[in-house]
Amino acid sequence: MFHIMRQFAIYCFGGGLATIVNWTITFALTEFLSTWYVLSYCLGLSSGFLVNFFFQRHITFGVTDATGRRMIRFALIASVTAPLNVALVYALTEYLGMHYALSIVVVTLSVALINYTLNRFWTFHHN
């Protein structure tokens, strides 16, 4: 149990780094370049995806084999959760009147456990 908790903490740290990349790009594009926040967020998520994959692969799960297969699986999970993230951010912002930054925080925190579970048992599972 301790191993899983420790691994989840490391996973969250890596996700936090990816989130910082995501949010930095999102906020910079939105606030300084007047880019539509949804487009900014999509670009931020894409950048965070790469940071997150390589961190999780090397540090959290320590796997070195089947990089292509694992990246495809990681991307499949991201292809479901990223649009879900965007849709939820849009809904919270547009329909509930939440500031887009708060919407991003709420959505990011809500999907961390789902992503960890899917990646632990499918993407980075040791065969």
Secondary structure, DSSP 8 states (H G I E B T S, - for coil): -HHHHHHHHHHHHHHHHHHHHHHHHHHIIIIIS---HHHHHHHHHHHHHHHHHHHIIIIIS---S-HHHHHHHHHHHHHHHHHHHHHHHHHHHHTT---HHHHHHHHHHHHHHHHHHHIIIIIS---
